[in-house]
Amino acid sequence: MWAAGLAAAIAASVTGCAQAALTSGPDTAPPAPSATTLTVSSSPPEPTTTASTSVAGTPVCLGSQLKIRMIYGGPAAGTVGGVIGLVNEGTRPCHLAGWPTVVAVSPAGNAPAERTLNVFGATTLTAPPVVTIKPGARAVAVLAAHDQPAPGQAKCPPAYRRLLITPPGSTRTTAVSARIPNFTYLPACTPIQVSPVVPVPAVPYLRLHHL
């Protein structure tokens, strides 16, 4: 199972450097869909999960209040995984629900990420959760790409250099480096896949490295 291999390899790699971010575009926040509700604090406990039809009194996180960067990643069995961190830099709790829109940029052009319910190396969801993020706390989304040429290709195209990331419920896009911390740039051999936003405790290997 390549997902299990990804967890083992990522847990063995070293966490790394901050990524420079550029922001553009206006910021809007449409209502979040009904889903499972999870809460993230700056020192997150084990998440509690309840059925929810709304997020009482908690607004959608605006892109302008989120610090977004690649925080972790590594290779495993032909796949390179990366973890996108989204930190609430506002003064109030807010929530995210669904997938970030991720567009990978390489010298060959732009490639949108495919959505998946597989949180690589951790779990497979049945639906995206609603994740409440307290001030100073972080939620994450996990992405992965294969590092071997697709069938019919002799070699992979040039690696992705940047990721354009738009949080769910926002129209503000942040550009970050596509370099996996302490590793290399995200390979462009095949389309990348991205998970929904989840709380940090949902990705066990991050806790091993105090992320």
C-alpha positions as CSV (number, residue, x, y, z in Angstrom):
1,M,0.0,0.0,0.0
2,W,1.7,3.2,-1.2
3,A,-0.2,5.3,1.4
4,A,1.3,3.3,4.2
5,G,4.7,3.7,2.7
6,L,4.2,7.4,2.4
7,A,3.5,7.6,6.1
8,A,6.6,5.7,7.0
9,A,8.9,7.7,4.7
10,I,7.5,11.1,5.6
11,A,7.8,10.2,9.3
12,A,11.5,9.5,8.7
13,S,12.3,12.8,6.9
14,V,13.2,16.1,8.5
15,T,10.9,19.0,8.9
16,G,12.0,22.2,7.2
17,C,12.1,25.7,6.0
18,A,9.4,28.3,5.6
19,Q,8.1,29.1,2.1
20,A,7.8,32.6,0.7
21,A,4.2,33.6,0.0
22,L,2.5,36.1,-2.4
23,T,-1.1,36.9,-2.2
24,S,-3.5,38.3,-4.7
25,G,-7.2,38.8,-5.4
26,P,-10.2,39.8,-3.3
27,D,-11.5,37.7,-0.4
28,T,-15.0,36.3,0.0
29,A,-16.5,33.7,2.2
30,P,-19.6,31.8,1.1
31,P,-21.3,29.5,3.6
32,A,-19.7,26.2,4.5
33,P,-21.4,22.9,3.6
34,S,-22.9,20.6,6.3
35,A,-20.3,18.1,7.4
36,T,-18.4,16.6,10.3
37,T,-17.2,19.3,12.7
38,L,-13.7,19.2,14.2
39,T,-11.9,21.8,16.3
40,V,-8.2,22.8,16.2
41,S,-6.5,24.7,19.0
42,S,-2.9,25.9,19.3
43,S,-2.2,22.9,21.5
44,P,-4.6,20.5,19.9
45,P,-6.3,17.8,22.0
46,E,-7.7,14.7,20.4
47,P,-10.5,16.0,18.1
48,T,-14.1,15.5,19.0
49,T,-16.4,14.7,16.1
50,T,-20.1,15.5,16.0
51,A,-22.8,15.7,13.3
52,S,-23.4,19.3,12.4
53,T,-25.7,21.2,10.1
54,S,-23.9,24.5,10.8
55,V,-20.9,26.0,12.5
56,A,-22.5,28.1,15.2
57,G,-21.1,31.6,15.3
58,T,-17.8,30.6,13.5
59,P,-17.1,32.4,10.2
60,V,-15.3,30.9,7.3
61,C,-11.6,31.6,7.4
62,L,-10.7,34.3,5.0
63,G,-7.6,33.8,2.8
64,S,-6.3,37.1,4.2
65,Q,-6.2,35.7,7.8
66,L,-4.4,32.5,6.9
67,K,-0.7,31.9,6.7
68,I,-0.2,29.2,4.0
69,R,3.0,27.3,3.3
70,M,4.4,23.8,2.7
71,I,5.4,22.5,6.1
72,Y,6.4,18.9,5.6
73,G,6.9,16.1,3.1
74,G,9.0,13.3,1.6
75,P,9.3,10.4,-0.8
76,A,7.9,6.9,-0.6
77,A,7.7,4.1,-3.1
78,G,7.4,6.2,-6.3
79,T,5.3,9.0,-4.6
80,V,6.3,12.3,-3.2
81,G,4.0,13.7,-0.5
82,G,3.7,17.2,0.9
83,V,1.7,18.8,3.7
84,I,0.2,22.3,3.3
85,G,-0.2,24.2,6.6
86,L,-3.0,26.8,7.0
87,V,-2.5,28.9,10.2
88,N,-5.3,31.2,11.5
89,E,-3.5,34.5,12.1
90,G,-6.8,36.2,13.0
91,T,-8.1,37.0,16.5
92,R,-11.2,34.8,16.3
93,P,-11.9,31.1,15.6
94,C,-12.9,30.4,12.0
95,H,-13.6,27.3,10.0
96,L,-12.6,25.6,6.7
97,A,-14.6,22.9,4.9
98,G,-13.6,21.1,1.8
99,W,-10.6,21.1,-0.6
100,P,-8.2,23.9,-1.2
101,T,-7.9,24.8,-4.9
102,V,-4.3,24.0,-5.8
103,V,-2.7,24.8,-9.2
104,A,0.8,23.6,-9.7
105,V,3.1,25.8,-11.9
106,S,6.0,24.4,-13.9
107,P,8.0,25.6,-16.8
108,A,5.7,23.5,-19.0
109,G,2.6,25.2,-17.7
110,N,-0.1,25.1,-15.0
111,A,-1.8,21.9,-13.8
112,P,-4.8,21.9,-11.4
113,A,-4.7,19.3,-8.6
114,E,-7.2,16.5,-8.5
115,R,-9.4,16.2,-5.4
116,T,-9.3,13.0,-3.3
117,L,-10.7,11.9,0.0
118,N,-7.5,10.0,0.7
119,V,-5.4,11.8,3.3
120,F,-2.2,10.3,2.1
121,G,-0.4,8.2,4.6
122,A,-3.1,8.7,7.2
123,T,-6.8,7.8,6.4
124,T,-9.5,7.9,3.8
125,L,-12.5,10.1,4.6
126,T,-16.1,9.6,3.7
127,A,-16.7,13.3,3.4
128,P,-14.7,16.5,4.0
129,P,-14.9,17.6,7.6
130,V,-15.7,21.1,8.9
131,V,-12.5,22.1,10.7
132,T,-12.7,25.0,13.3
133,I,-9.3,26.6,13.7
134,K,-8.6,28.7,16.8
135,P,-6.3,31.7,16.6
136,G,-2.7,30.7,16.2
137,A,-3.7,27.1,15.4
138,R,-3.1,25.2,12.1
139,A,-5.1,22.9,9.9
140,V,-3.5,21.0,7.0
141,A,-4.2,19.5,3.6
142,V,-2.0,16.7,2.2
143,L,-1.0,16.3,-1.4
144,A,0.9,13.7,-3.4
145,A,2.4,13.2,-6.8
146,H,4.2,10.2,-8.5
147,D,7.9,10.7,-9.3
148,Q,8.0,8.2,-12.1
149,P,7.0,8.9,-15.8
150,A,3.5,8.2,-16.8
151,P,2.9,5.4,-19.3
152,G,4.1,6.4,-22.7
153,Q,6.5,9.0,-21.3
154,A,10.3,8.6,-21.5
155,K,10.9,11.1,-18.7
156,C,9.0,13.4,-16.4
157,P,8.4,17.1,-17.4
158,P,10.3,19.7,-15.4
159,A,9.2,19.8,-11.7
160,Y,6.6,22.1,-10.4
161,R,8.2,25.3,-9.0
162,R,5.2,27.0,-7.3
163,L,1.8,26.2,-6.0
164,L,-1.2,28.6,-6.2
165,I,-3.4,27.8,-3.2
166,T,-6.9,29.1,-2.6
167,P,-8.5,28.0,0.7
168,P,-12.0,26.5,0.5
169,G,-14.6,29.3,0.8
170,S,-12.2,32.0,-0.3
171,T,-11.2,33.7,-3.6
172,R,-7.8,34.9,-2.3
173,T,-4.9,32.9,-3.8
174,T,-1.5,32.5,-2.2
175,A,1.6,31.5,-4.2
176,V,4.1,29.3,-2.3
177,S,7.2,27.4,-3.3
178,A,6.5,23.8,-4.5
179,R,9.7,22.7,-2.9
180,I,9.2,19.9,-0.3
181,P,11.1,21.0,2.9
182,N,14.6,19.5,3.0
183,F,13.9,17.5,-0.1
184,T,13.2,18.6,-3.7
185,Y,10.5,20.2,-5.8
186,L,7.2,18.4,-6.3
187,P,7.6,16.2,-9.4
188,A,5.4,16.9,-12.5
189,C,5.3,13.3,-13.8
190,T,1.6,12.9,-13.2
191,P,-1.2,15.2,-11.9
192,I,-1.0,15.9,-8.2
193,Q,-3.8,15.0,-5.8
194,V,-4.9,17.0,-2.8
195,S,-7.0,16.0,0.3
196,P,-9.6,18.1,2.1
197,V,-8.5,20.3,4.9
198,V,-8.2,18.2,8.1
199,P,-7.0,18.9,11.7
200,V,-3.3,18.1,12.4
201,P,-4.2,15.2,14.7
202,A,-5.8,13.5,11.7
203,V,-2.3,13.1,10.2
204,P,-0.4,11.1,12.9
205,Y,3.1,11.4,11.4
206,L,3.0,15.2,11.9
207,R,2.7,14.7,15.7
208,L,5.9,12.7,15.7
209,H,7.7,15.8,14.5
210,H,5.8,18.3,16.7
211,L,3.9,19.9,13.9
